Amino acid sequence: MPHPLAPQLPDAADADALVEGVWPASAERVDGALHVGGADVRAIAAEHGTPFLLVDEAVVRDRARRIRLAFEAAFGDARVDVYYAGKALLTADVARWMREEGLVLDVATGGELAVALRAGVEPAAIGFHGNNKSEAEIAAGVEAGVGTFVLDSPIEAERVAAAAERAGRVQRVRLRISVGVHASTHEFLATSHEDQKFGVPLDEAPALVARIRELPGLELVGLHTHIGSQIFDADGFAESARRMLALHASLGADGQLPELNLGGGFGIAYTAADSPEPIEAIAAGLADAVRTAADELGIPVPRIAIEPGRWIVGPAGISVYTVGTVKPVRLGEGTRTYVSVDGGMGDNPRPALYGAQYSARIASRSSDAEPALVRVAGRHCESGDIVVDAEWLPGDVAPGDLLAVAATGAYCHSLASNYNLAPRPPVLAVRDGEVRALVRRESIDDLLARDAGLERPAGRHASATTDDGAA
């Protein structure tokens, strides 16, 4: 029976097992220790320290290629552009992997744009997203020659048009539409219901499209929508596609509108309880919905774009920590053991943000001890600093053990902070047993270098002007 303190958790089974689909495809135990991509995490920890985020490059590449081929096969003759959503995890190397696997890149800030450009991504292969791009970011994107901007509001249409005219070029744009499809996901991850910040409502789109077509600095090439994240089947995507195709058909009658971006949000398994449909099935369901809607409307299937991020990098990554303390807490319904590690919400805030669930395993050894219900806690000064809410681990988990958390490749490094002035951990890549840094570990010196007060001599506050301290 489920434990009364964690009814959502399956019955205790093998607390050493690496559940297929949750852990990286290359993960295995060798003499009890966890290996990923042919490398022993104990050796990585000895060389690089903990915590660290480890990404299997081969898994990332395989998944990027797999989703591209799945959608190309599903849509057949209709061209498909696969934009990697850089917000999930963006480093120079990750950007290069995406281009080498035939994907283009989606960025949402000037910082992400700068990484992509410095990594050598061609500007034409970049799409620029975001609901409130600054005028400086817009100018930087236009001047760099990014392939498309996704417009999120009437104000932004005017700003991008003005920047394009100043740069003496015509900027390709898509308009983001809020289609009113309520995705089956957490409220904070649903991005296309009516009461939220992204896009313009369906009924307001025609007037804004007319204005965009009046602006000499803009070329409207298509529409865009995104219904949310961590979605497990094609139903929501299909309904969104039908609504978007109807709008696309009505607007296409007034001018050329060759493209339709249907967004991303394809879900992954974080725990054994998660069961997302295979991406091939989602691609086939979405393609069927698009073709059916296009046939009913009497229009050709437009050029399609999608924007996966989490689906590509999430399952390829693990976070590895060192256990510091183990503390059983006896409650009325039973005992919950708190296992505290040397990271937490500073390197993975998702559980604190929206209750994200994860899986964990002892990585430095195997054990046949009786499973115990544990809660993996972080080191930060918040009671909500939880890394894994509920998990079965061997009951002999102890200080000094390495603990690995699965499926952390997406939205961990990119959401990391310096809460409690904790330096952010490194991002490491493994390929064929060889490990290298993608992002180096932050140091205390890095943190101190940003504190302007440390550049001034210690002592009296700079504004003090009298002997008694009055300013």
Secondary structure as GFF3:
##gff-version 3
##sequence-region A 1 471
A	DSSP	beta_strand	28	30	.	.	.	ID=ss1
A	DSSP	beta_strand	33	36	.	.	.	ID=ss2
A	DSSP	beta_strand	39	40	.	.	.	ID=ss3
A	DSSP	alpha_helix	41	48	.	.	.	ID=ss4
A	DSSP	beta_strand	52	56	.	.	.	ID=ss5
A	DSSP	alpha_helix	57	75	.	.	.	ID=ss6
A	DSSP	beta_strand	80	85	.	.	.	ID=ss7
A	DSSP	three_ten_helix	86	88	.	.	.	ID=ss8
A	DSSP	alpha_helix	92	100	.	.	.	ID=ss9
A	DSSP	beta_strand	104	107	.	.	.	ID=ss10
A	DSSP	alpha_helix	110	118	.	.	.	ID=ss11
A	DSSP	three_ten_helix	123	125	.	.	.	ID=ss12
A	DSSP	beta_strand	126	128	.	.	.	ID=ss13
A	DSSP	alpha_helix	135	144	.	.	.	ID=ss14
A	DSSP	beta_strand	148	151	.	.	.	ID=ss15
A	DSSP	alpha_helix	154	167	.	.	.	ID=ss16
A	DSSP	beta_strand	171	178	.	.	.	ID=ss17
A	DSSP	three_ten_helix	187	189	.	.	.	ID=ss18
A	DSSP	beta_strand	200	201	.	.	.	ID=ss19
A	DSSP	three_ten_helix	202	204	.	.	.	ID=ss20
A	DSSP	alpha_helix	205	214	.	.	.	ID=ss21
A	DSSP	beta_strand	218	224	.	.	.	ID=ss22
A	DSSP	alpha_helix	235	252	.	.	.	ID=ss23
A	DSSP	beta_strand	259	261	.	.	.	ID=ss24
A	DSSP	alpha_helix	279	297	.	.	.	ID=ss25
A	DSSP	beta_strand	303	306	.	.	.	ID=ss26
A	DSSP	alpha_helix	310	313	.	.	.	ID=ss27
A	DSSP	three_ten_helix	314	316	.	.	.	ID=ss28
A	DSSP	beta_strand	317	331	.	.	.	ID=ss29
A	DSSP	beta_strand	334	341	.	.	.	ID=ss30
A	DSSP	alpha_helix	350	354	.	.	.	ID=ss31
A	DSSP	beta_strand	360	362	.	.	.	ID=ss32
A	DSSP	beta_strand	371	377	.	.	.	ID=ss33
A	DSSP	beta_strand	386	394	.	.	.	ID=ss34
A	DSSP	beta_strand	402	406	.	.	.	ID=ss35
A	DSSP	three_ten_helix	419	421	.	.	.	ID=ss36
A	DSSP	beta_strand	427	431	.	.	.	ID=ss37
A	DSSP	beta_strand	434	439	.	.	.	ID=ss38
A	DSSP	alpha_helix	444	449	.	.	.	ID=ss39
A	DSSP	three_ten_helix	452	455	.	.	.	ID=ss40
###
